Amino acid sequence: MRPQFGPIDCTHDQFRPFKPIDCAQNPIFVTFFYISRSALYLTYTPSFTSFCSRVEFKHTISNALAIKLQKLLMLSCHRRILLSKLVHLATDHGLPPNFHSRLCNDYPERFKIVETLYGRALELVSWDPDLANLLPMASSNCDLIVDRPLKFK
């Protein structure tokens, strides 16, 4: 018998659970024996698939927060902000309380913590030109409500 991986529909009568003693407490795979083909199939358990989706969701949120923090550092004057100031702004920007340890360790290509005269600061490591887009210029011939020239420019 050769094991085959992949999602299968185990609701048919031709599948029956196959639980040898050593795989009885396996939290990742469920094994099924395909009766008519004499084949052993493996599929993920529902708890493992929900765990994978939660990990993917956390990674997506972490990446969005890292981009937000990178934009904030790109707006700063010297590409660094004191950690004491960022702690006060963290809740306003949706950052977790441990952002300086978690995000900085997860994204060393974007941030690093440096010592300054005023204390520890978060410094931008790499500038991303895709995040530094300018706002589009307003067109000069836009439709005005009042059709007279502007007094102040």
C-alpha positions as CSV (number, residue, x, y, z in Angstrom):
1,M,0.0,0.0,0.0
2,R,1.3,3.4,-0.9
3,P,0.0,6.4,1.1
4,Q,-1.6,9.2,-1.0
5,F,-1.9,12.8,0.2
6,G,-4.5,15.3,-0.6
7,P,-8.0,16.4,0.2
8,I,-10.6,13.6,-0.1
9,D,-14.3,13.3,0.5
10,C,-14.5,10.7,3.2
11,T,-18.3,10.6,3.4
12,H,-18.6,7.6,1.0
13,D,-19.1,4.1,2.2
14,Q,-15.9,3.0,0.4
15,F,-13.7,4.9,2.9
16,R,-13.3,3.6,6.4
17,P,-11.1,5.0,9.1
18,F,-7.7,3.3,9.5
19,K,-6.2,3.8,13.0
20,P,-3.2,1.8,13.8
21,I,-1.9,1.9,17.4
22,D,1.0,4.3,16.7
23,C,-1.1,6.9,14.8
24,A,-4.0,6.9,17.2
25,Q,-3.2,10.4,18.7
26,N,-2.0,12.1,15.6
27,P,-3.2,15.7,15.6
28,I,-2.2,16.5,12.0
29,F,-3.3,13.6,9.8
30,V,-6.3,11.4,9.6
31,T,-5.8,8.1,7.7
32,F,-8.4,6.4,5.6
33,F,-8.3,3.1,3.9
34,Y,-9.9,3.0,0.4
35,I,-11.5,-0.4,0.3
36,S,-12.0,-1.0,-3.5
37,R,-8.5,0.2,-4.4
38,S,-6.7,-1.1,-1.3
39,A,-5.1,2.3,-0.9
40,L,-4.2,4.3,2.2
41,Y,-5.2,8.0,2.1
42,L,-4.1,10.8,4.4
43,T,-5.9,14.0,5.0
44,Y,-5.5,16.9,7.4
45,T,-7.5,17.0,10.6
46,P,-10.0,20.0,11.0
47,S,-8.0,21.3,14.0
48,F,-4.8,21.4,11.9
49,T,-6.5,23.2,9.0
50,S,-8.0,25.8,11.4
51,F,-4.6,26.2,13.0
52,C,-3.0,26.8,9.6
53,S,-5.6,29.4,8.7
54,R,-5.0,31.2,12.0
55,V,-1.3,31.3,11.4
56,E,-1.8,32.7,7.9
57,F,-4.2,35.3,9.3
58,K,-1.7,36.4,12.0
59,H,1.0,36.6,9.4
60,T,-1.2,38.9,7.2
61,I,-2.0,41.2,10.1
62,S,1.7,41.3,11.2
63,N,2.7,42.2,7.7
64,A,0.1,45.0,7.5
65,L,1.3,46.4,10.9
66,A,4.9,46.3,9.7
67,I,4.0,48.3,6.6
68,K,2.2,50.8,8.7
69,L,5.2,51.2,11.1
70,Q,7.5,51.5,8.1
71,K,5.4,54.3,6.6
72,L,5.5,56.1,9.9
73,L,9.3,55.8,10.1
74,M,9.5,57.0,6.5
75,L,7.6,60.1,7.5
76,S,10.0,60.9,10.3
77,C,12.8,63.4,9.9
78,H,15.8,61.1,10.6
79,R,14.1,57.8,9.8
80,R,14.0,56.9,13.5
81,I,11.5,57.5,16.3
82,L,12.1,57.0,20.0
83,L,10.5,53.8,21.4
84,S,9.1,55.8,24.3
85,K,7.2,58.0,21.8
86,L,6.1,54.9,19.8
87,V,4.7,53.2,22.9
88,H,2.3,56.2,23.4
89,L,1.3,56.0,19.7
90,A,1.0,52.3,19.5
91,T,-2.6,52.0,20.5
92,D,-3.7,54.8,18.2
93,H,-2.1,53.0,15.2
94,G,-3.3,49.5,16.2
95,L,0.1,48.2,17.1
96,P,0.4,45.4,19.8
97,P,1.9,46.3,23.2
98,N,5.0,44.2,22.4
99,F,5.6,45.6,18.9
100,H,9.2,46.5,19.5
101,S,10.2,43.0,20.3
102,R,7.9,41.1,18.0
103,L,7.8,43.2,14.8
104,C,11.4,44.2,14.9
105,N,12.5,40.6,15.4
106,D,10.1,39.3,12.7
107,Y,11.2,42.0,10.1
108,P,14.9,42.7,10.6
109,E,15.2,43.8,7.0
110,R,12.8,46.8,7.8
111,F,13.6,47.9,11.4
112,K,16.3,47.9,14.0
113,I,16.6,49.2,17.5
114,V,19.4,51.7,18.0
115,E,20.8,53.6,21.0
116,T,20.6,57.4,20.8
117,L,21.4,60.2,23.2
118,Y,17.7,60.4,24.2
119,G,17.2,56.6,24.6
120,R,16.4,53.6,22.5
121,A,14.9,54.3,19.1
122,L,13.4,52.3,16.2
123,E,15.2,53.0,13.0
124,L,14.2,52.3,9.4
125,V,16.6,50.0,7.7
126,S,15.3,49.9,4.2
127,W,13.4,52.6,2.2
128,D,10.5,51.2,0.2
129,P,9.8,53.4,-2.9
130,D,6.4,51.7,-3.4
131,L,5.3,53.1,0.0
132,A,6.5,56.6,-0.7
133,N,3.9,57.4,-3.4
134,L,3.0,61.1,-3.7
135,L,-0.6,62.2,-3.7
136,P,-2.0,62.9,-7.2
137,M,-2.0,66.6,-8.1
138,A,-5.4,68.3,-8.2
139,S,-6.4,69.3,-11.7
140,S,-6.6,73.1,-12.3
141,N,-9.7,72.9,-14.5
142,C,-12.0,71.2,-12.0
143,D,-15.7,72.0,-12.0
144,L,-16.4,74.7,-9.5
145,I,-19.7,75.3,-7.8
146,V,-19.4,79.1,-8.4
147,D,-18.2,80.1,-11.8
148,R,-15.9,82.9,-10.9
149,P,-12.1,83.1,-10.4
150,L,-10.7,82.2,-7.0
151,K,-9.7,85.2,-4.8
152,F,-6.8,83.5,-3.0
153,K,-4.3,81.0,-4.4
